[in-house]
């Protein structure tokens, strides 16, 4: 992602903080206090009576920089409604009192704050003495609205000494920052304590920052050690409170893909919204192991293709020396799961196991071992014998094409064959005592779904076959179709899965590295040149050594990619193949790295969530419905003091995040709201019977 890296800092204007008036009436002070939630929710009756309505929407003022873009991506990805103002648009609205608030809301009869938090590129985005900056600051003081300064420099205007006064500035790549005690007690309570800045390419400066020593009113949340005048530590992220306003000050550059931002993103949003917002997020990881019980064809380093998969010129589909797990590999998988605390999804082909058994003297120790350990895994139907279920393939050419009849019409796998493959595999598992959910399916190669360029449409028989078997969620390839969609006109929907760069057709690290080199090396260096013709790819500077390339380059890169999905609130499963658990067991180094990096970064209150396929499908479906409702302006959500009210279209579940101690109102009484995660509580929720809104009561200070 070289294009996404930050090479130079965007420096905020070198201006001191605009002077602010301190003269305010007692009523305004009460209003400001009433607006603060989480740690500053008012408890006095007088404050409750005058509390304004604060809409649960974030105002984003965007200058086109990567820092604001990163925070916007976090809001969008977790389902937090926001309004974006483009500073570069000459026709943008002007920020004034009318834009930001109403003196009296028609629904509640109270003053109305239209935004619960404000994101600015830096502390004086409109100019320090401008009317818009003055209006914004007055709004924030009046209603107690927090502001995030997405990227600025260390100076007294944001509560920090200049960097030449015992601070530091420079490239942060490889630096380990510390979450302070205040950070761990506050918005970053879900982090374990240290945060390493990525250093993916020593030749490129990826992050630049300014670390300043705190002044009065500044509370540091993330800091780094500094040399020079007295040593000690200086801040990179902290809260500056002055003159009735609060700002979260970030003094390092970042983009939405970098691990350090992804780790901090949840806390930035929680701080910005004072712990109460629409939307929810988790750190998800599930791994599907396809082709269980089946053998996988093997990469040929001399031919640079995979005999047996109709991948080579003249291929007859009978490759030699296929890769298949052994009983020892199955024992290792079960032991690894227990020691790692992580469950794999076994995506199985029962008919392939039966065929292997018949061809090998009527015994199959692998199947016996996996069936004996069946309760230790989750299982997903992968069809009985793993045929291609889309169009009838013409394999006389490479790549294959769809066969046609004499009139030129595409020939399709029939509904009866599709249905039989699904049904027979399910029945096989039930007969072995394997617990399998009928609603989940992964077809071989995601076949039946459209496969570009050869098959631009779904098999028209697929939707009916899914309905025949009660399938609601069928897997798709995220690299081809990242968005969930309906299959044909049926009720079933796709569940996109991330392919991992641990290839299905390799059993050893040397084979893996050889194929990787073929794909990611230029023609001049002996590779395929695919990386040259694909704008989304980057060629290696030189081929990797086959002896060390997998462990030294591929494992850390693939672990980094997988962890970026985990930290991005992305529930989509990752998928590999049974061959990756066989021979040199190539999958485990990647997963061990992901799990170790995750657990070093996060506290125990933010465990990895390992969802089943149907849970991923449900999550994506809810998100899509929620996003549509928000985009259509059909969601109304606000808080008044300690009461949160949300109204959404009927049938649309509402994602809400709130502090511990929050309760949901029932028709009679209340109940604890949500489930705990990362120091807050959250849930998809709907109105209770005979209610039209979701109403929550927040804890008092």
Residue, then its C-alpha position, 0 to 999 in steps of 0.5 A: x500500500x505504498x500509495x496509502x503511506x504518509x510521507x510528509x506531515x501536514x502542518x497546521x497553521x502556526x497560530x496561537x489559540x484564539x482568545x476566548x471569553x470567559x463570561x457566560x451566564x449561569x444558565x449556559x454553564x448548566x447547559x454545558x454541564x448537562x450535555x456531558x455524558x459518561x464521566x460527566x453526566x449531570x446528577x442535579x435535578x436543575x441540570x436535568x430540567x434544562x438539558x438540551x436535546x443533542x442529536x446523535x450525529x457527528x460533524x466532520x469538517x474535511x480538508x481532504x487530508x488522510x487524518x480526517x479521512x481515517x476518522x471518517x472511515x471509522x465512523x462509516x465502518x462502525x455505523x455512526x451517522x455523520x455529516x461531512x463538510x468539504x472545506x474545499x467546496x466553494x458552495x459548502x454551508x457556512x457554519x453559524x449558530x443556525x447551522x449548528x443548533x436550534x433555540x427550541x426543538x419542536x419535538x422536546x421544547x428544548x434547545x437543540x444541538x445538531x451534532x454530538x461531536x466535531x472532527x476538524x483537520x486541526x484546531x483552527x480549520x476555519x482560521x483563528x479569528x474567523x466568524x465560523x471558528x468563533x461560532x463553532x467554539x461558542x456552540x461547543x462551549x454552550x452544549x458541551x460538545x467535544x472536538x477532535x483535532x485530527x492532526x496538528x503540531x505540538x504548541x501551546x494553543x493545544x496545551x503542549x509545549x513546543x517540541x524544542x522545549x523538551x519534546x521531539x519531532x520526526x519519523x515514528x516508524x518502529x517507535x513503541x508508544x505507551x498508553x498512559x494510566x489516564x488513557x487506560x482508565x479513559x477512552x483507550x481502556x481496551x488497549x493493553x498498554x503499548x502501541x508500536x508504529x508500523x515500519x513496513x518499508x525501511x526506505x519510506x517514512x510512513x508516519x511523522x509526529x510531534x511529541x510535546x510536553x503537557x501544559x496545564x489543562x492537558x491530559x496525555x493518553x498516548x506518549x513516547x520517551x524523549x531524550x534531551x532536557x530532563x528526558x521523560x515522556x512527551x504526548x502524541x494524543x491527549x485531551x486539552x480542556x480550556x475555557x469550557x471546551x474539550x479537544x482531543x489532540x492528535x500530533x502524528x500523521x496517519x491514514x485509515x490503513x495503519x495499525x496504530x490508527x486502527x488500534x486507536x480508532x475505537x477510543x477516538x470515537x468513544x471520546x468524541x461521542x462521550x461513550x454514547x453513539x449509534x453504531x457498534x464494532x467488534x474485532x472479528x476473526x474466523x478462518x474457514x478451512x476448505x476441502x476437508x477430506x478432499x485432496x488438493x492438486x499440487x503446484x508444479x515449479x517447472x511448469x508454473x501451473x497446477x496439473x490436475x486443476x485444468x490449469x496447465x496446457x494439455x491438463x487432463x485433470x489427473x495431477x500427481x502427488x496431491x496434498x491431503x492431511x493425515x491423521x497426525x495433521x488432524x491431531x495437531x489441528x486439535x491440539x493447536x486449537x486448544x493451545x491457541x484458544x481459537x476455533x477453526x471452521x472445517x468446510x468439508x466434502x464428505x463424498x471426497x472422503x468416501x472416494x479416498x477411502x474406497x481407493x485406499x483399501x477401505x480405510x481412512x485414518x484422517x476421516x476417522x480422526x476428524x470425526x472422532x474430534x468433531x465436537x472441537x470444530x465448527x463444520x460447514x457444508x462444502x458440497x458432497x464431491x466438490x464439483x463446479x456448480x456454475x456453467x458446464x465447463x469446457x476445459x479444452x482451453x486454458x483458462x476454461x470457458x462455459x460450454x454452449x449448446x448448438x444454438x449458443x446457449x450456455x449449459x448450466x449445472x441442473x437444479x437437481x444436481x445442485x440440490x443433491x450435492x448440498x443435501x447429500x453432504x449434509x446427510x453424510x455429516x449428520x450420519x457421522x454425528x457431526x453438528x452442521x447448520x443447514x443454513x450455511x453453505x460454501x460451494x466448491x470454488x464459490x461456483x454457481x455464483x457469477x465468475x468473471x470473466x467466463x461466467x458473468x451471471x449466477x447459475x439460474x438454478x442456484x437460488x432454487x437449489x439453495x431454497x430446496x435445502x434451507x440454505x440462507x448464507x452461501x459464501x462468496x469470494x471477497x476479492x471478487x464480490x466484497x459486498x453482500x448480495x442476494x442470490x438471484x431472486x431467492x432469499x439466500x444471501x452471500x457471505x464474502x470471504x477474504x482469501x488468504x495468501x497461503x495457497x491451496x496448491x502448496x504443501x511446503x514453504x518452498x512451493x509456496x515461495x516459488x508460486x508467490x515469486x511467479x505471481x509477484x515477480x516481473x517478467x525481467x526477473x523470471x516471473x509471470x509479470x502479472x504484477x506488472x499488468x495488474x494496477x492493484x498489485x506491486x512487483x517484488x524488487x527481486x524474487x524471494x529466496x525459496x528457503x526463507x521467503x515464506x517465513x521472512x516475507x510472506x508470513x509477516x505480510x499476510x499476518x499484517x493483512x489479516x490483522x488489518x481486517x480484524x482491527x477494521x470491524x470486518x466480520x468477513x471470514x478468511x479462508x484457506x484449504x486443508x492443504x495448509x494444515x498438511x505437510x509443513x502446516x503453512x497456516x499456523x505461523x500466520x495465525x500464530x502471528x495474528x493472535x500474538x500481535x492481537x493479544x499484545x495490543x488489546x486488553x482482556x476486555x476486547x477479546x477476538x470474536x470468532x463468528x459462525x458464517x450465519x452470524x457474519x451473514x446476519x451482521x452484514x445484512x443488518x449493517x446494510x439495512x442500517x446504512x440505507x435507513x441512515x442515508x435515507x434520513x429515516x433515523x432520528x436519534x438524540x439524547x436529553x440528559x441521561x435519556x437516549x431516544x432512537x427511532x428507525x424504520x420498522x424492521x430495521x435493527x439499531x446499533x447502539x454503543x453506551x457506557x456500562x450501567x446503561x439500561x433499556x426501557x421496557x413497557x414496564x421497568x427496565x433491563x440491562x442494555x447490550x453486551x460488554x465489549x472493550x469497556x462499553x456495552x453495545x447491541x443491535x436492538x429494536x423497540x420493545x412490544x407496543x413501543x415505537x422507539x428504543x429508549x435507553x437510560x444512561x448511568x449517572x455520574 
